[in-house]
């Protein structure tokens, strides 16, 4: 409901468009700054955790399959956090683009690792079913063999 400005309700006049957009811009900038600061802290924490986890995975031969990509992903995320800090300081589009690109690389590597994990899990389940059915067949053969001994 809009209020028509007149002499009686002049204090209820809507704010000018310039003042409104200025207030919205200040709010947007403040929210962007606060969100970016929180995100950078979280990105740094997750990157350290990912790098350390990758190093621990690399202690085994087969673990290196996951460890090396985890280390690379952690480094990408850490670099993305640094570019977000640069963006906060300089407010240039190049820094923001680099930050998002490094963050995207982290998520891409994570997606690949999830797919590999799912494939290996399905192969593990299939191998368990295969070995379990053959183990049961072997038990049946042993029981038959035991019954035929004199």
JORA-V748763 format. One record per residue. RES is the residue in one letter. PHI is phi as a letter, one per 20 degrees, with the letter a starting at -180 (none if undefined). Layout:
# JORA-V748763
res=RES phi=PHI
res=RES phi=PHI
This chain:
# JORA-V748763
res=X phi=none
res=X phi=e
res=X phi=d
res=X phi=f
res=X phi=f
res=X phi=b
res=X phi=f
res=X phi=f
res=X phi=d
res=X phi=f
res=X phi=f
res=X phi=e
res=X phi=f
res=X phi=f
res=X phi=f
res=X phi=f
res=X phi=f
res=X phi=f
res=X phi=f
res=X phi=f
res=X phi=f
res=X phi=f
res=X phi=f
res=X phi=f
res=X phi=f
res=X phi=f
res=X phi=f
res=X phi=f
res=X phi=f
res=X phi=f
res=X phi=f
res=X phi=f
res=X phi=f
res=X phi=f
res=X phi=f
res=X phi=f
res=X phi=f
res=X phi=f
res=X phi=f
res=X phi=f
res=X phi=f
res=X phi=f
res=X phi=f
res=X phi=f
res=X phi=f
res=X phi=f
res=X phi=f
res=X phi=f
res=X phi=f
res=X phi=f
res=X phi=f
res=X phi=f
res=X phi=f
res=X phi=f
res=X phi=f
res=X phi=f
res=X phi=f
res=X phi=f
res=X phi=f
res=X phi=d
res=X phi=f
res=X phi=f
res=X phi=f
res=X phi=f
res=X phi=g
res=X phi=e
res=X phi=f
res=X phi=f
res=X phi=f
res=X phi=f
res=X phi=f
res=X phi=f
res=X phi=f
res=X phi=f
res=X phi=f
res=X phi=f
res=X phi=f
res=X phi=f
res=X phi=f
res=X phi=f
res=X phi=f
res=X phi=f
res=X phi=f
res=X phi=f
res=X phi=f
res=X phi=f
res=X phi=f
res=X phi=f
res=X phi=f
res=X phi=d
res=X phi=l
res=X phi=d
res=X phi=f
res=X phi=f
res=X phi=f
res=X phi=f
res=X phi=f
res=X phi=f
res=X phi=f
res=X phi=f
res=X phi=f
res=X phi=f
res=X phi=f
res=X phi=f
res=X phi=f
res=X phi=f
res=X phi=f
res=X phi=f
res=X phi=f
res=X phi=g
res=X phi=f
res=X phi=f
res=X phi=f
res=X phi=f
res=X phi=f
res=X phi=f
res=X phi=f
res=X phi=f
res=X phi=f
res=X phi=f
res=X phi=f
res=X phi=f
res=X phi=f
res=X phi=f
res=X phi=f
res=X phi=f
res=X phi=f
res=X phi=f
res=X phi=f
res=X phi=g
res=X phi=f
res=X phi=f
res=X phi=f
res=X phi=f
res=X phi=f
res=X phi=f
res=X phi=f
res=X phi=f
res=X phi=f
res=X phi=f
res=X phi=f
res=X phi=f
res=X phi=f
res=X phi=f
res=X phi=f
res=X phi=f
res=X phi=f
res=X phi=e
res=X phi=f
res=X phi=e
